[in-house]
Amino acid sequence: MPRSAYGLGVFELDPAVTGGPRLRGMAGSMYGSHLVVVGTPDGEQTIAVHTNTEAKGWELVFRAVEAQFGVPPVEGL
């Protein structure tokens, strides 16, 4: 995932990309399925996106995160 840190199966979006909020999550994909969960560290806000297609990019995830958390759109998507 671009513009993120990753370790132990969890990623953290760069606050420079989110406009300030610290967001953490996890993602996984296998044949015919893709799941991403993103939330605030305190658990007050969380969003899960599950599709019945394999990951072909991060556009859907970034648009969902933008809608839920009000982060600015990511350049290049």
N, C-alpha and C positions, 0 to 999 in steps of 0.2 A: 504494500500500500504506500503510495507516495506521501511524502511530508509527514511521516509518523515515526515513532520509536517502537521497537518490538522486543519482547522477551517473555519467556515462559508461557507463550500462547496468548498473551494479552498485548494490545497495542495502545499507545497514547498519542492522540493527535496533537501536533505542534500548536501551542497557543497562538503563535504568529498566524497560523492558518485559520483558526477558529475565531480570531478577534478577541481572545482573552480567556473564554471558558476552557477549563481542563476537561477533556473527554477521554474516556477509556473504553475499550471494548475487546471483542474477539470475533474472528471470522473463520468460516470453514466452507469448503466446497467439495462435493463429490459428484459422481455421475448423476446429472439431472437435478441437483439440489445445491442451493447456496444460502448460507445463513450468516448474518452479521448482527451483532448486538452492540450498541453504543450507549453509554450513560455517563452521568456525572459521578465523581468519586464518592459522593455522599449517598448515592442511590435515589435521590429525589426525582430525577428524570431519567428514563431509559426508553430506548426504542429498539425494536427487533424487526429485521427485515428478512423474510424467508421467501425465496423464489423457487419455482419448479424448473429452473434452468441453471446450467452451470455458469460460473462467474465468467463474464466476458469483458469486464471492466468495473470501474468503481463509480461510474456516473450515478447509478440508481442510489447507491449508499450515500454519496455526498449530497444528493438532492434531498433524501429523507432526513439526514442530519441537519441540513440547512433549514428544512421545514420545522423540525422539532425544537432545535436549539437556537435558531435565529443566527447561525453563523453565516458569514459572507460566502458567496459562491467561490469554489476553488478555480483558479485560473487554469485554462486549458481543457475544461470539461464542457 
